[in-house]
Amino acid sequence: MNTAQTSALLIRGGTVVNADRSFRADVLCQDGQIVAVGEGLQAPAGATVVDAGGQYVMPGGIDPHTHMQLPFMGTVTRDDFFSGTAAALAGGTTSIIDFVIPDPQQPLLDAYKTWRGWAEKSCADYGFHVAITWWGDSVHADMGTLVREEGVNSFKHFMAYKNAIMCDDETLVNSFRRALELGAMPTVHAENGELVFLLQQEMKNQGITGPEGHPLSRPPAVEAEAAQRAIAIADVLNVPIYVVHVSCAESAEAIARARAKGQRVYGEVLAGHLVVDDSVYRHPSYEVAAAHVMSPPFREKSHQQALWRGLQAGHLHTTATDHCTFCAEQKAIGKADFSKIPNGTGGVEERLAVLWDEGVNSGRLTPSEFVAVTSANAAKLFNLYPRKGCVAAGADADLVVWDPSATKTLSVKTQHSLGDYNIFEGKTVTGVPSHTISQGRLVYVQGDLRVERGSGRYLKRPPFGPTFDALGRKAALAKPTAVTR
């Protein structure tokens, strides 16, 4: 890893956009940090100068949901931590939070050490959520070690994937309570795994074996039930909860209802669910239809409006990709049985451009709201703020210079991901990164990707605060930094 960061970088003449405001300013970076933000800054001797005239200068994107080098459903994703983070940087995303997913009965720390080893090749900064796939005394102990020593402050719970990594309610309750004690955030993949398993069998008994069976076996009600159940458990235990990849109106409404009653519930939506609909599963080509198999599946188009409304209203807080790339050969594993198709799609490179084009250009989001849902809110919710998620003196020099007038047609032919399909194939977007800066270094310049293997840093994320006072009485969990819009 190259730790030498002695050169200065001045971004001159742009409009700085943070989640709370935008203003004209230069940005001076030195030794991997932002050292000054203001008008008329002078470049030190030998500094690199980027002309950002007519462009926006924003905090680099944070993708809080990726799966690089993931062993899943009998195969391993095409993108490892190097190729995946390189693709992220090309799209203006400078940090990811990936997932450690232990096998059932595997010690959490053993799995965590494996993922940390895989991630050493990253060229962007990274952190980890750790999945709870079983429960026992060692899990209880390992959660404490992960929070206190390793900087993990979030734990993932899969409510789907029966006979594999699915959590039952007992595990959810035990893990949520332990997270409360530690000042960590439980997160959930909300789908009722028992119902999914039953519906998969019913689809196949009816002779439906192709990719069209995937959404039929995972209808919105299956997601909504699990989301409501997880929210209810969190409410009883008084612990905040973060629902990943909210894909349907019913789940978004469940989150909104809970928040209206004062519960701390946070929602994430994927760029794909905002723009891709379930017609893809009826494509005559198996390869195309299978390429879109992910969970939860893409929904009927009317759900997209509900998700956009959720972002606008502040009931949904972050945007992610669930970047999990499998190639056509891997997807072919399930050609005779849709339930065996490896679940996952890409998007870590395209997320910001798609959200700008569909969000800001359409008037659904302001530029500051765009920064909130692509960077600042994730930084706040997972305790990386203000190191990440804002353009301010003292923050990491992780930035994207955004050209709002430049256009690009998204395609597998030009993507940096190793996946062999792009779910946004052929979509022309207006608004793309011209420069990406990671740790104060230019890593993407007008189409030229300049990444260095192993230059990414592991991000320790502190817990949200003590949950027991000096007398041992249970105290309320310090809530995450307020997410503002």
C-alpha positions in Angstrom: 0.0 0.0 0.0 1.3 3.5 -0.9 1.0 5.7 2.1 3.0 8.6 0.7 0.6 11.6 0.4 2.8 14.7 0.4 1.6 16.5 -2.7 -1.1 19.1 -2.5 -4.2 19.3 -4.7 -6.3 22.4 -5.4 -9.8 22.1 -6.9 -10.5 25.6 -8.2 -13.6 27.4 -9.3 -16.3 24.8 -8.6 -19.5 24.9 -6.6 -19.1 22.9 -3.4 -22.3 20.9 -2.6 -22.8 19.5 0.9 -26.0 18.0 2.3 -26.9 21.2 4.0 -25.9 23.8 1.4 -24.0 24.7 -1.8 -21.6 27.6 -2.3 -18.8 28.7 -4.6 -15.4 27.7 -3.2 -12.0 26.3 -3.9 -10.9 23.1 -2.1 -7.3 22.6 -1.0 -6.2 19.0 -0.1 -2.9 18.1 1.6 -1.7 14.7 2.9 -5.0 13.0 2.3 -7.2 15.6 4.0 -9.1 18.7 3.1 -7.2 21.6 4.7 -9.2 24.6 3.5 -12.5 25.4 1.7 -12.9 29.0 0.6 -12.7 31.4 -2.2 -9.4 32.5 -3.8 -7.3 29.8 -2.2 -3.7 29.7 -3.5 -2.0 26.5 -4.7 1.2 25.6 -2.8 4.3 25.1 -4.8 4.1 21.9 -6.8 0.4 21.4 -6.2 -1.8 19.8 -8.8 -4.6 22.1 -9.8 -8.0 20.9 -11.1 -10.2 23.4 -12.9 -13.7 22.7 -11.7 -15.3 25.7 -13.4 -19.0 25.0 -14.2 -18.9 21.8 -12.1 -19.9 20.6 -8.7 -17.4 19.5 -6.0 -19.1 16.9 -3.7 -18.1 14.4 -1.1 -17.2 11.1 -2.7 -20.1 8.6 -2.7 -20.4 6.0 0.0 -22.0 2.7 -1.0 -23.2 1.1 2.2 -24.1 -2.2 0.6 -21.7 -4.2 -1.6 -20.6 -7.8 -1.9 -17.1 -8.1 -3.4 -15.5 -11.5 -3.7 -18.6 -13.1 -2.1 -18.9 -16.9 -2.0 -22.6 -17.4 -2.6 -24.9 -20.1 -3.9 -22.1 -22.4 -4.9 -20.0 -19.8 -6.7 -18.0 -16.5 -6.1 -18.8 -13.1 -7.5 -16.7 -11.9 -10.4 -15.6 -8.6 -8.8 -13.1 -8.9 -6.1 -12.2 -6.1 -3.8 -9.7 -4.6 -6.3 -11.9 -4.7 -9.4 -15.0 -3.7 -7.5 -13.5 -0.7 -5.7 -11.8 0.3 -9.0 -15.3 0.4 -10.6 -16.6 2.4 -7.7 -13.9 5.0 -8.0 -14.6 5.3 -11.7 -18.2 6.2 -10.8 -17.4 8.7 -8.1 -17.9 6.4 -5.1 -14.8 6.6 -2.8 -15.9 4.3 0.1 -17.9 1.0 0.4 -19.2 -0.9 3.3 -19.2 -4.6 2.4 -20.4 -7.7 4.3 -18.7 -10.4 6.2 -21.0 -13.4 6.0 -20.0 -16.3 8.2 -21.2 -19.8 7.5 -23.7 -21.2 10.0 -21.6 -22.3 13.1 -18.5 -20.5 11.9 -17.0 -18.1 14.4 -17.6 -14.5 13.5 -14.0 -13.5 14.0 -12.7 -16.3 11.7 -15.0 -15.1 8.9 -14.1 -11.4 9.6 -10.3 -12.2 9.4 -10.9 -14.0 6.0 -12.8 -11.0 4.6 -10.1 -8.5 5.9 -7.5 -10.6 4.1 -9.5 -10.5 0.8 -10.0 -6.7 1.1 -6.3 -5.9 1.4 -6.3 -5.5 -2.4 -8.9 -2.7 -2.3 -8.1 0.6 -4.0 -10.8 2.5 -2.2 -11.6 2.8 1.5 -13.8 0.1 3.0 -15.6 -1.1 6.1 -17.7 -4.1 7.0 -21.0 -5.0 8.4 -20.9 -8.5 9.9 -23.8 -10.9 9.4 -25.3 -12.9 12.2 -26.1 -16.3 10.7 -26.5 -18.3 13.9 -26.5 -17.8 17.7 -24.4 -19.0 20.5 -22.1 -17.9 23.3 -19.2 -17.3 21.0 -21.4 -15.1 18.7 -22.3 -13.0 21.7 -18.6 -12.7 22.6 -17.4 -12.1 19.1 -19.9 -9.3 18.6 -18.3 -7.5 21.5 -14.8 -8.0 20.1 -15.8 -6.7 16.7 -17.4 -3.6 18.1 -14.8 -2.7 20.7 -11.6 -3.8 18.9 -12.3 -4.0 15.2 -14.5 -0.9 14.6 -17.6 -2.8 13.4 -20.7 -1.0 14.5 -23.4 -2.8 12.4 -24.6 -6.3 12.1 -26.6 -7.8 9.2 -29.5 -10.2 9.6 -30.8 -12.2 6.6 -34.5 -13.0 7.1 -34.4 -15.0 3.8 -32.4 -17.9 2.3 -33.9 -20.8 4.3 -31.6 -23.7 5.0 -28.6 -21.4 4.5 -28.0 -18.1 6.3 -31.5 -17.2 7.4 -32.0 -15.9 10.9 -35.0 -17.1 12.9 -36.8 -14.8 15.3 -34.9 -16.1 18.3 -31.6 -15.2 16.7 -33.0 -11.7 15.7 -34.0 -11.0 19.3 -30.7 -12.2 20.8 -28.6 -10.3 18.3 -30.7 -7.1 18.5 -30.3 -7.1 22.3 -26.6 -7.6 22.0 -26.3 -4.8 19.5 -28.2 -2.5 21.9 -25.7 -3.3 24.6 -22.8 -2.6 22.4 -24.0 0.6 20.7 -24.2 -1.1 17.3 -26.9 -0.9 14.5 -28.8 -4.0 13.5 -29.6 -4.2 9.8 -32.0 -6.6 8.1 -32.6 -8.1 4.7 -36.4 -8.2 5.0 -38.0 -11.1 3.2 -40.0 -13.9 4.9 -37.8 -16.9 4.1 -40.4 -19.5 5.0 -42.9 -17.9 2.5 -40.2 -17.6 -0.2 -39.3 -21.3 0.2 -43.0 -22.3 0.0 -43.7 -20.2 -3.0 -40.6 -21.4 -4.8 -41.8 -24.9 -4.5 -45.3 -23.9 -5.7 -43.9 -22.1 -8.7 -41.9 -25.2 -9.7 -44.9 -27.5 -9.1 -46.8 -25.4 -11.6 -44.0 -25.9 -14.2 -42.6 -22.4 -13.8 -38.8 -22.9 -13.7 -37.5 -19.9 -15.6 -36.4 -16.5 -14.2 -40.0 -15.3 -14.3 -40.6 -17.5 -11.3 -38.2 -15.4 -9.2 -40.4 -12.4 -8.7 -43.5 -14.6 -8.4 -42.0 -16.4 -5.4 -41.0 -13.1 -3.7 -44.0 -10.8 -4.0 -44.1 -7.4 -2.1 -46.1 -8.9 0.8 -43.3 -11.3 1.6 -40.9 -8.3 2.0 -43.4 -6.1 3.8 -44.2 -8.8 6.4 -40.5 -9.3 7.3 -39.9 -5.6 7.4 -42.8 -5.0 9.8 -41.7 -8.0 12.0 -38.1 -6.7 12.2 -39.4 -3.2 13.0 -41.7 -4.5 15.7 -38.9 -6.5 17.3 -36.6 -3.4 17.2 -39.4 -1.3 18.7 -39.9 -3.7 21.7 -36.2 -3.7 22.4 -35.7 0.0 21.8 -32.9 -0.4 19.3 -32.5 1.5 16.0 -32.8 -0.6 12.9 -31.7 -0.2 9.3 -33.7 -1.9 6.5 -31.5 -2.7 3.5 -32.7 -2.6 -0.2 -36.3 -1.5 0.4 -37.9 -2.4 -3.0 -41.6 -2.0 -2.6 -44.2 0.5 -1.5 -45.4 -1.7 1.3 -42.0 -1.8 3.0 -41.5 1.9 2.5 -44.9 2.6 4.1 -44.0 0.4 7.1 -40.9 2.4 7.7 -42.8 5.7 7.3 -45.4 4.5 9.8 -42.8 3.6 12.4 -41.0 6.8 12.0 -44.2 8.8 12.3 -44.6 7.2 15.8 -41.0 8.2 16.7 -39.2 5.0 16.1 -35.7 5.1 14.9 -36.0 3.2 11.6 -33.8 3.9 8.6 -34.3 2.7 5.0 -32.0 2.0 2.1 -33.0 1.9 -1.5 -31.0 0.5 -4.5 -30.4 2.5 -7.6 -31.7 -0.4 -9.6 -35.0 -0.6 -7.8 -35.5 3.1 -8.6 -35.3 2.7 -12.4 -35.6 -1.0 -13.4 -38.9 -2.9 -13.4 -40.0 -6.5 -13.3 -40.6 -6.7 -17.1 -36.9 -7.8 -17.3 -37.8 -11.2 -15.9 -40.1 -11.8 -18.9 -37.4 -11.1 -21.5 -37.3 -13.9 -24.1 -33.5 -14.4 -23.5 -32.8 -16.5 -20.5 -29.4 -14.8 -20.1 -30.9 -11.3 -19.9 -33.7 -12.4 -17.6 -31.3 -14.3 -15.3 -28.9 -11.4 -15.2 -31.5 -9.4 -13.3 -32.2 -12.1 -10.7 -31.5 -10.5 -7.3 -33.4 -10.4 -4.0 -35.7 -8.6 -3.4 -36.5 -8.7 -7.1 -37.2 -5.7 -9.4 -40.8 -4.7 -8.9 -43.8 -3.5 -11.0 -43.1 0.0 -12.1 -45.6 1.7 -9.7 -43.3 0.9 -6.8 -40.6 3.2 -8.1 -42.7 6.3 -7.4 -43.1 5.2 -3.8 -39.4 4.7 -3.4 -38.6 8.1 -4.9 -41.3 9.6 -2.6 -39.6 7.9 0.4 -36.3 9.5 -0.5 -37.9 12.9 -0.9 -39.8 12.7 2.4 -36.8 11.4 4.3 -38.3 8.0 5.2 -35.6 6.4 3.1 -32.2 7.7 3.8 -29.4 6.0 1.8 -28.9 4.7 -1.7 -26.8 1.6 -2.5 -26.3 -1.0 -5.1 -26.0 -4.4 -3.5 -23.2 -4.8 -6.1 -22.9 -8.6 -6.4 -21.7 -9.6 -9.9 -22.2 -13.0 -11.5 -21.5 -13.8 -15.1 -23.8 -15.6 -17.6 -22.0 -18.9 -17.0 -22.6 -18.7 -13.3 -26.2 -17.6 -13.8 -26.7 -20.7 -16.0 -26.5 -22.9 -12.9 -30.2 -22.2 -12.5 -31.3 -22.6 -16.1 -33.6 -25.5 -15.1 -34.5 -24.1 -11.7 -34.8 -20.4 -11.0 -34.2 -20.9 -7.3 -30.7 -21.9 -8.1 -29.7 -18.8 -10.1 -27.1 -17.0 -8.1 -28.7 -13.8 -6.8 -27.0 -10.5 -7.7 -26.4 -7.6 -10.1 -23.9 -4.8 -10.4 -24.1 -1.1 -10.3 -21.4 0.3 -8.0 -20.0 2.4 -10.9 -23.3 3.6 -12.2 -25.1 4.5 -9.0 -24.2 8.2 -8.8 -24.8 8.9 -12.5 -28.2 7.1 -12.5 -29.4 8.9 -9.4 -28.3 12.3 -10.7 -29.9 11.8 -14.0 -33.2 10.3 -12.6 -33.2 12.3 -9.4 -31.6 15.8 -9.9 -32.3 16.2 -13.6 -35.9 15.2 -13.1 -36.4 17.6 -10.2 -37.0 14.8 -7.7 -33.9 15.7 -5.7 -31.9 18.9 -5.2 -28.1 18.6 -5.5 -27.8 18.8 -1.7 -30.4 16.0 -1.3 -28.4 14.0 -3.8 -25.3 14.4 -1.5 -27.4 13.4 1.5 -28.7 10.1 0.0 -25.5 9.1 -1.8 -22.9 10.0 0.9 -23.7 12.1 4.0 -26.5 10.0 5.4 -24.6 6.8 5.2 -21.6 8.5 6.9 -23.9 9.7 9.7 -25.8 6.5 10.1 -22.6 4.3 10.3 -20.6 6.8 12.3 -18.1 7.9 9.6 -19.2 11.6 9.7 -17.6 14.1 9.4 -14.5 12.2 8.3 -16.6 11.1 5.3 -19.7 12.6 3.7 -18.9 16.3 3.7 -16.6 18.8 2.0 -15.0 20.6 5.0 -11.6 21.2 6.5 -10.5 18.2 8.4 -12.5 15.7 6.4 -10.8 13.0 4.3 -10.0 14.3 0.8 -12.4 11.9 -0.8 -14.2 13.9 -3.5 -15.9 13.8 -6.8 -15.8 16.7 -9.3 -19.2 16.4 -11.1 -19.9 17.6 -14.6 -23.6 18.2 -14.8 -23.7 18.7 -18.5 -21.6 15.7 -19.6 -23.3 12.7 -21.0 -22.5 9.0 -21.1 -24.2 5.9 -22.3 -24.0 3.2 -19.7 -22.9 -0.2 -21.1 -21.1 -3.4 -20.3 -18.6 -2.4 -23.0 -17.3 0.6 -21.1 -17.8 -0.4 -17.5 -14.9 -1.3 -15.2 -16.7 -4.0 -13.3 -15.8 -7.6 -14.4 -19.4 -8.5 -14.6 -20.6 -9.4 -18.1 -23.9 -7.6 -18.0 -25.0 -4.1 -17.0 -28.6 -3.7 -15.7 -28.5 -0.1 -17.0 -27.4 -1.1 -20.5 -28.0 1.5 -23.1 -29.2 4.2 -20.7 -27.8 7.6 -21.5 -27.3 9.8 -18.5 -26.5 13.5 -18.2 -24.2 14.3 -15.2 -21.1 12.2 -14.7 -17.8 12.5 -12.7 -15.0 14.2 -14.4 -12.5 13.6 -11.6 -12.5 11.3 -8.5 -10.2 12.1 -5.6 -9.3 9.4 -3.1 -7.1 10.2 -0.1 -6.2 13.4 -1.9 -5.0 11.6 -5.0 -6.5 11.8 -8.5 -7.7 8.3 -9.2 -10.0 9.0 -12.1 -9.5 11.9 -14.6 -11.8 12.3 -17.6 -12.1 8.6 -18.3 -8.6 7.7 -17.2 -8.6 5.3 -14.2 -5.4 5.6 -12.1 -6.0 3.2 -9.2 -3.4 1.5 -7.1 -4.0 -2.0 -5.8 -4.0 -2.1 -2.0 -4.2 1.7 -1.5 -7.6 1.5 0.2 -7.8 1.8 3.9 -9.9 -0.2 6.4 -12.4 2.2 8.1 -12.9 1.6 11.8 -16.4 2.8 12.8 -16.9 3.5 16.6 -20.0 2.4 18.4 -22.8 5.0 18.9 -22.2 5.3 22.7 -22.4 3.4 26.0 -25.7 1.7 26.8 -25.1 1.2 30.5 -24.4 3.9 33.0 -22.0 3.6 35.9 -24.5 1.9 38.1 -25.3 -0.7 35.5 -28.7 0.6 34.7 -29.9 0.2 31.2 -29.6 3.5 29.3 -31.0 4.5 26.0 -28.8 3.9 23.0 -27.2 7.1 21.7 -28.9 7.5 18.4 -26.8 8.0 15.2 -25.9 11.5 14.1 -29.1 13.2 13.1 -29.8 12.6 9.4 -31.0 15.9 7.9 -32.4 16.7 4.6 
